[in-house]
Amino acid sequence: MKANYGYKDGSGDFYITIDTDLCNGCGECVTVCPAKLFAVQPDENDPLRDVPTAVVAGENRNKLKYACAACKPISNRPPLPCMKACKPGAIQHSW
């Protein structure tokens, strides 16, 4: 299952997708994110899941355009810190 966080406006799409089937709840994304966007908690979309999953914390969901700007790749830049830290590859960005 994939959880999408973010929004779309006149300047583009700004969202983070977390593949909850791949996420193992390790919390590495929480540790490396300079904007402190992530939290690890029970999966709100799958209450029967035993393993917690990474989420974009509620108050940050509509601020991704600004919160992620410092890490946003311009061109040929290395992967974003959260994507690099996610060993299972559960995190993707719209840009």
URMO-V698896 format. One record per run of one state. SS is the DSSP state (H for helix, E for strand, C for the rest). FROM is the first residue (numbers start at 1). TO is the last residue. If there is no record, write none. Layout:
# URMO-V698896
SS,FROM,TO / SS,FROM,TO
This chain:
# URMO-V698896
C,1,1 / E,2,9 / C,10,11 / E,12,19 / C,20,27 / H,28,32 / C,33,37 / E,38,41 / C,42,52 / E,53,56 / C,57,57 / H,58,60 / C,61,63 / H,64,67 / C,68,80 / H,81,85 / C,86,90 / E,91,93 / C,94,95
